[in-house]
Amino acid sequence: MKPQLEDRGIFAPEEGQSNVEIWVGSAPHTYIGHDEENISIFEGILADIRQTDVDVFIFLRQEYSWGRLLITEDTFAKILDGCNAFPALNDHISSFAFKTSDRDEHFATCDRKVHLSAGAGQEDHNYHELCYLLRYPARHGRKSGYPFSLRQVAVYQHFENVKKTSKWIFVQAPDKLTNELCSSIASAKQKEPPSDTHRRVFTLAEQEWRDYICHLDTELSALEEKALFVDVDEYSECDYLVAFADSQKLQRLRRRLVKCKEILDCCLDIALGCEKHWQDLRCRGMLDSGKDNTDLETFIARTKTHKRGIEAIQEHAEGIATLLSQILKYRNENMIVKSNKALNQNSDAMREIAIAAKAENELISALISKSQKDSHTVKVLTYIALIYLPASLVAVSLYPKLILWLRY
């Protein structure tokens, strides 16, 4: 059966990029697409898994969290055909497409199907299918950046009622889950019931929620301390620095909280879907033990606890967002008041300078007027001097001769 999926960058374009791990019973086999002998063996395994009487585990991986699946579309179609998987699995597979941003991260659900043969004596064709996609937080181990990332794992089970065997497909299973399952498959003398496999998945999906929520709460506490204890009126070097960047940081935190709440809601829906599925199987006589619900109820209870924690932090964050907004608004208004006051003081100072300049101009005008009068007086004196100076010069020059003439 060829998967009915749009070309969204889900599968590897070349067979040489394929990397699939498959366990048939306790016999492991890793499919590497560039090895011809390996390809031949793998195709033989795929041809036989539909009729096999042992459990089959298939592990599909991505190149990286937002990368393509390391399997071609044709090879994946052979796996679907060998497992006789229902079409609903395609919706879960499409969530693992190549992407460059956190788009299409709102799909997480549980699909199930129970097939009962209509004719008498055909009970060997009875089977049921279960598929779900769980999102969960995990530490990525990188030295820089945000310490947690939100990841996803898809789980598919096809259970044959008469053979009591399952065909499993795990997409991007965490390493811890893969190692636990492979170790259990390789060492177990008696195969574990399917409920134990689901228990491992749900347990690992819930494992780091508490640490992640504590980390979110710590982020919020740092912003809360700033908002509650900053001096709103006066800033000093020893005080907290509250800026618009804090509002941006808080908004990023609120987005994470919204996403966490959505994921936890989806986890609850998936767990309740599985619970309903197993209850339906019991009613049909396809599931004997009531043990299957024990760990699931624990997962549901813990998930509800985590959801309450997220909701409490969300409510807390709303109050801090309001307080930060009011602090920034108050400071902005206070700055406007101070600016207006400074402008008024500058206006008064400019007015005083203008008055002083006017007085100085009047004084300069008076000095210029007096200078003009003084220059007029000097001009008159100059004219008088010009009139009397020649006579004085003649008198002075003739005075000695006049004295001599009078003597004789």
C-alpha positions as CSV (number, residue, x, y, z in Angstrom):
1,M,0.0,0.0,0.0
2,K,1.5,3.3,-1.1
3,P,1.1,6.0,1.6
4,Q,-1.3,8.7,0.5
5,L,0.9,11.7,1.6
6,E,1.6,14.9,-0.2
7,D,5.2,15.7,-1.0
8,R,6.0,17.8,2.1
9,G,9.6,16.7,2.5
10,I,8.7,13.7,4.7
11,F,10.8,11.0,3.2
12,A,14.5,10.7,2.1
13,P,14.9,11.3,-1.6
14,E,17.5,8.6,-2.1
15,E,17.6,5.0,-0.9
16,G,21.2,5.5,0.2
17,Q,20.0,7.8,3.0
18,S,17.7,5.1,4.5
19,N,18.4,3.9,8.1
20,V,15.8,1.6,9.6
21,E,16.1,-0.8,12.5
22,I,13.8,-3.8,12.6
23,W,13.4,-6.6,15.1
24,V,11.7,-9.8,14.0
25,G,11.2,-11.7,17.3
26,S,14.6,-11.3,19.0
27,A,16.6,-11.1,15.7
28,P,17.7,-7.5,15.0
29,H,18.4,-6.1,11.6
30,T,19.5,-2.6,10.6
31,Y,18.7,-1.5,7.1
32,I,21.3,0.7,5.4
33,G,20.1,1.7,2.0
34,H,23.5,2.0,0.3
35,D,24.4,-1.7,0.9
36,E,23.1,-4.0,-1.9
37,E,23.3,-7.2,0.2
38,N,21.6,-5.4,3.1
39,I,18.8,-4.2,0.8
40,S,18.1,-7.8,-0.4
41,I,17.9,-9.1,3.2
42,F,15.6,-6.3,4.2
43,E,13.2,-6.8,1.3
44,G,13.0,-10.5,2.3
45,I,12.2,-9.5,5.9
46,L,9.5,-7.1,4.7
47,A,8.0,-9.8,2.5
48,D,7.7,-12.2,5.5
49,I,6.5,-10.0,8.4
50,R,2.8,-10.1,7.4
51,Q,2.8,-13.9,8.0
52,T,5.3,-14.1,10.9
53,D,4.2,-15.6,14.2
54,V,6.5,-13.4,16.3
55,D,6.4,-9.7,17.4
56,V,7.9,-7.2,14.9
57,F,9.4,-3.9,16.0
58,I,10.3,-1.3,13.4
59,F,12.2,1.9,14.4
60,L,12.1,4.9,12.0
61,R,14.2,7.9,12.6
62,Q,14.7,11.5,11.4
63,E,18.0,13.0,10.3
64,Y,17.4,15.6,13.1
65,S,14.3,16.9,14.9
66,W,13.0,18.9,12.0
67,G,14.5,16.8,9.3
68,R,13.2,14.1,6.9
69,L,12.6,10.6,7.8
70,L,15.6,8.4,7.0
71,I,13.5,6.1,4.7
72,T,12.3,6.5,1.1
73,E,8.6,6.6,0.3
74,D,8.7,3.3,-1.5
75,T,10.4,1.5,1.4
76,F,7.9,3.0,3.8
77,A,5.0,1.8,1.6
78,K,6.4,-1.8,1.8
79,I,6.5,-1.5,5.6
80,L,2.9,-0.3,5.7
81,D,1.9,-3.2,3.4
82,G,3.8,-5.8,5.6
83,C,2.1,-4.5,8.7
84,N,-1.3,-4.1,7.0
85,A,-1.5,-0.6,8.6
86,F,-4.6,1.5,8.4
87,P,-4.6,4.9,6.5
88,A,-4.9,6.9,9.7
89,L,-1.2,6.2,10.3
90,N,-0.3,8.6,7.4
91,D,-1.7,11.6,9.4
92,H,0.8,10.9,12.2
93,I,3.7,10.3,9.8
94,S,3.1,13.7,8.1
95,S,4.0,15.4,11.4
96,F,7.6,14.4,10.8
97,A,8.1,16.4,7.7
98,F,11.1,18.7,7.0
99,K,10.5,22.2,8.3
100,T,12.4,25.3,9.3
101,S,10.0,26.6,11.9
102,D,7.6,25.2,14.5
103,R,4.7,24.9,12.1
104,D,2.1,22.0,12.2
105,E,2.7,21.3,15.8
106,H,-0.9,21.2,16.9
107,F,-1.7,17.7,15.7
108,A,-1.5,15.0,18.3
109,T,-4.3,12.4,18.6
110,C,-5.1,8.8,19.0
111,D,-6.6,6.7,16.2
112,R,-7.9,3.1,16.7
113,K,-9.6,0.4,14.8
114,V,-11.1,-3.0,15.7
115,H,-11.6,-5.5,12.9
116,L,-13.9,-8.4,13.5
117,S,-14.6,-11.0,10.8
118,A,-18.3,-11.3,10.0
119,G,-18.3,-15.0,9.1
120,A,-18.2,-17.8,11.7
121,G,-14.9,-19.6,12.1
122,Q,-13.0,-16.6,10.8
123,E,-11.8,-15.4,14.2
124,D,-8.2,-15.8,13.0
125,H,-8.7,-12.6,11.0
126,N,-9.7,-10.5,14.0
127,Y,-7.2,-7.8,14.8
128,H,-7.1,-4.3,16.2
129,E,-4.9,-1.3,15.5
130,L,-3.8,1.6,17.7
131,C,-1.8,4.7,16.7
132,Y,-1.0,7.9,18.6
133,L,1.5,10.7,18.5
134,L,2.8,12.0,21.8
135,R,4.7,15.3,22.4
136,Y,7.0,15.6,25.4
137,P,9.8,17.9,26.7
138,A,13.4,16.7,26.8
139,R,16.8,18.1,27.6
140,H,18.7,18.4,24.4
141,G,22.2,18.4,26.0
142,R,23.5,21.4,24.0
143,K,25.7,23.8,26.0
144,S,24.1,27.0,24.7
145,G,20.5,28.1,24.1
146,Y,17.3,27.0,25.8
147,P,17.9,23.8,27.8
148,F,14.7,22.0,26.8
149,S,13.0,21.2,23.5
150,L,9.6,19.8,22.7
151,R,9.8,16.5,20.8
152,Q,7.4,13.9,19.5
153,V,7.1,10.2,19.0
154,A,4.6,8.2,17.0
155,V,3.6,4.7,18.0
156,Y,1.6,2.2,15.9
157,Q,0.5,-1.3,17.0
158,H,-1.2,-3.9,14.9
159,F,-2.3,-6.8,17.1
160,E,-3.4,-10.2,15.7
161,N,-6.0,-11.6,18.1
162,V,-5.4,-15.4,17.4
163,K,-1.6,-15.3,17.1
164,K,-1.3,-12.9,20.0
165,T,1.5,-11.0,18.2
166,S,2.0,-7.4,17.4
167,K,3.6,-5.4,14.7
168,W,5.0,-2.1,16.1
169,I,6.2,1.0,14.3
170,F,8.0,3.7,16.3
171,V,8.8,7.0,14.6
172,Q,11.5,9.1,16.2
173,A,11.5,7.1,19.5
174,P,13.8,8.5,22.2
175,D,17.0,6.6,22.6
176,K,16.1,5.5,26.1
177,L,12.9,3.9,24.9
178,T,14.6,2.2,21.9
179,N,17.3,0.9,24.2
180,E,14.8,-0.4,26.8
181,L,12.7,-2.1,24.2
182,C,15.7,-3.7,22.4
183,S,17.1,-4.8,25.7
184,S,13.8,-6.3,26.7
185,I,13.4,-8.1,23.3
186,A,16.8,-9.5,23.4
187,S,16.9,-10.7,27.0
188,A,13.3,-11.7,27.7
189,K,12.6,-15.5,27.9
190,Q,8.9,-14.7,27.7
191,K,7.6,-11.8,25.6
192,E,6.1,-8.9,27.5
193,P,2.5,-8.0,27.0
194,P,1.7,-5.0,24.7
195,S,0.5,-3.0,27.7
196,D,4.1,-3.0,29.0
197,T,5.3,-1.5,25.7
198,H,2.7,1.3,25.9
199,R,3.6,1.8,29.5
200,R,7.2,2.4,28.6
201,V,6.1,5.0,26.0
202,F,3.8,6.9,28.4
203,T,6.3,6.8,31.2
204,L,9.1,8.3,29.2
205,A,6.7,10.9,27.7
206,E,5.8,12.0,31.2
207,Q,9.3,11.7,32.8
208,E,10.7,15.3,32.3
209,W,7.5,17.3,32.5
210,R,8.1,18.1,36.2
211,D,11.7,19.4,35.5
212,Y,10.5,21.4,32.6
213,I,7.6,23.0,34.6
214,C,10.1,23.9,37.4
215,H,12.4,25.5,34.8
216,L,9.5,27.6,33.4
217,D,8.5,28.6,37.0
218,T,12.1,29.6,37.7
219,E,12.1,31.8,34.5
220,L,8.9,33.5,35.7
221,S,10.3,34.0,39.2
222,A,13.2,36.0,37.9
223,L,10.8,38.3,36.1
224,E,8.5,38.5,39.1
225,E,11.3,39.6,41.3
226,K,12.2,42.4,39.0
227,A,8.5,43.5,38.7
228,L,7.9,43.4,42.5
229,F,11.0,45.0,43.9
230,V,12.2,47.5,41.3
231,D,12.2,51.1,42.4
232,V,9.7,52.6,40.0
233,D,10.5,56.3,40.6
234,E,14.3,56.4,40.9
235,Y,16.8,54.2,39.2
236,S,20.2,53.4,40.6
237,E,23.0,51.1,39.5
238,C,22.2,48.7,42.3
239,D,18.5,48.4,41.3
240,Y,16.8,46.0,39.0
241,L,16.7,47.0,35.3
242,V,13.2,46.7,34.0
243,A,12.9,47.3,30.2
244,F,10.7,46.4,27.3
245,A,13.0,43.4,26.7
246,D,11.5,41.9,29.9
247,S,8.0,42.1,28.3
248,Q,9.3,40.4,25.2
249,K,10.9,37.6,27.4
250,L,7.7,37.2,29.3
251,Q,5.7,36.9,26.0
252,R,8.0,34.1,24.8
253,L,7.5,32.4,28.2
254,R,3.7,32.7,27.8
255,R,3.9,31.2,24.4
256,R,5.7,28.2,25.8
257,L,3.1,27.9,28.5
258,V,0.2,27.9,26.0
259,K,2.0,25.3,23.9
260,C,2.6,23.1,27.0
261,K,-1.0,23.3,28.0
262,E,-2.1,22.3,24.5
263,I,0.3,19.3,24.5
264,L,-0.9,18.2,28.0
265,D,-4.5,18.4,26.8
266,C,-3.6,16.3,23.8
267,C,-1.8,13.8,26.0
268,L,-4.9,13.4,28.2
269,D,-7.0,12.9,25.1
270,I,-4.6,10.2,23.8
271,A,-4.5,8.4,27.1
272,L,-8.3,8.5,27.4
273,G,-8.5,7.3,23.8
274,C,-6.3,4.3,24.6
275,E,-8.3,3.6,27.8
276,K,-11.5,3.6,25.7
277,H,-9.8,1.3,23.1
278,W,-8.8,-1.2,25.8
279,Q,-12.2,-1.1,27.4
280,D,-13.8,-1.8,24.0
281,L,-11.4,-4.7,23.5
282,R,-12.4,-6.2,26.9
283,C,-16.1,-5.9,26.0
284,R,-15.4,-7.8,22.8
285,G,-13.4,-10.5,24.6
286,M,-10.1,-9.5,22.8
287,L,-8.4,-8.4,26.0
288,D,-8.4,-10.5,29.2
289,S,-6.5,-8.7,31.9
290,G,-7.5,-5.4,33.6
291,K,-3.8,-4.7,34.2
292,D,-3.5,-2.6,31.1
293,N,-5.2,0.5,32.8
294,T,-3.0,0.6,35.9
295,D,-0.1,2.6,34.5
296,L,-2.3,4.5,32.2
297,E,-4.3,5.9,35.1
298,T,-1.0,6.9,36.7
299,F,-0.1,8.7,33.5
300,I,-3.5,10.5,33.4
301,A,-3.2,11.6,37.0
302,R,0.3,12.9,36.6
303,T,-0.6,14.7,33.4
304,K,-3.5,16.4,35.1
305,T,-1.1,17.5,37.8
306,H,1.3,18.9,35.3
307,K,-1.6,20.7,33.6
308,R,-2.6,22.3,36.8
309,G,1.0,23.5,37.3
310,I,1.1,25.0,33.9
311,E,-2.3,26.8,34.5
312,A,-1.1,28.2,37.8
313,I,2.1,29.5,36.1
314,Q,0.0,31.0,33.3
315,E,-2.3,32.8,35.8
316,H,0.8,34.0,37.6
317,A,2.4,35.2,34.3
318,E,-0.8,37.2,33.4
319,G,-0.4,39.2,36.7
320,I,3.3,39.8,36.1
321,A,2.6,40.9,32.5
322,T,0.1,43.4,33.8
323,L,2.5,44.7,36.4
324,L,5.4,45.0,34.0
325,S,3.1,46.9,31.6
326,Q,2.0,49.3,34.3
327,I,5.6,49.9,35.4
328,L,6.7,50.7,31.9
329,K,3.6,52.8,31.4
330,Y,4.2,54.7,34.6
331,R,7.8,55.3,33.8
332,N,6.9,56.5,30.4
333,E,4.3,58.9,31.7
334,N,6.8,60.0,34.5
335,M,9.4,60.6,31.8
336,I,7.0,62.7,29.8
337,V,6.1,64.8,32.9
338,K,9.8,65.3,33.6
339,S,10.5,66.2,30.0
340,N,7.7,68.7,30.0
341,K,9.0,70.2,33.2
342,A,12.5,70.4,31.7
343,L,11.0,72.0,28.6
344,N,9.2,74.6,30.7
345,Q,12.3,75.3,32.7
346,N,14.2,75.7,29.5
347,S,11.5,78.0,28.2
348,D,11.7,80.2,31.3
349,A,15.5,80.3,31.0
350,M,15.3,81.3,27.4
351,R,12.7,84.0,28.3
352,E,15.1,85.4,30.9
353,I,17.9,85.3,28.4
354,A,15.8,87.1,25.9
355,I,14.9,89.8,28.5
356,A,18.6,90.2,29.4
357,A,19.5,90.4,25.8
358,K,16.9,93.1,25.2
359,A,18.2,95.2,28.2
360,E,21.7,94.7,26.8
361,N,20.6,95.9,23.4
362,E,19.0,99.0,24.9
363,L,22.2,99.7,26.8
364,I,24.2,99.3,23.6
365,S,21.8,101.6,21.8
366,A,22.2,104.3,24.5
367,L,26.0,104.0,24.3
368,I,25.8,104.3,20.5
369,S,23.6,107.4,20.9
370,K,26.0,109.0,23.4
371,S,28.9,108.1,21.2
372,Q,27.2,109.9,18.3
373,K,26.7,113.0,20.5
374,D,30.4,112.9,21.6
375,S,31.5,112.7,18.0
376,H,29.4,115.7,17.1
377,T,31.0,117.7,19.9
378,V,34.4,116.7,18.7
379,K,33.5,117.8,15.2
380,V,32.5,121.3,16.4
381,L,35.7,121.6,18.4
382,T,37.6,120.6,15.3
383,Y,35.9,123.3,13.2
384,I,36.7,125.9,15.9
385,A,40.3,124.8,15.9
386,L,40.5,125.0,12.2
387,I,39.2,128.6,12.4
388,Y,41.5,129.8,15.1
389,L,44.6,127.8,14.5
390,P,46.0,129.8,11.5
391,A,45.7,133.1,13.4
392,S,47.3,131.6,16.5
393,L,50.1,130.2,14.3
394,V,50.7,133.7,12.7
395,A,50.6,135.4,16.1
396,V,53.1,133.0,17.6
397,S,55.4,133.3,14.6
398,L,55.3,137.2,14.7
399,Y,55.5,137.7,18.4
400,P,59.3,137.7,18.7
401,K,59.6,140.3,15.9
402,L,56.9,142.5,17.5
403,I,58.8,142.5,20.8
404,L,62.0,143.7,19.0
405,W,60.2,146.4,17.2
406,L,58.6,147.8,20.3
407,R,62.1,148.0,22.0
408,Y,63.5,150.1,19.3
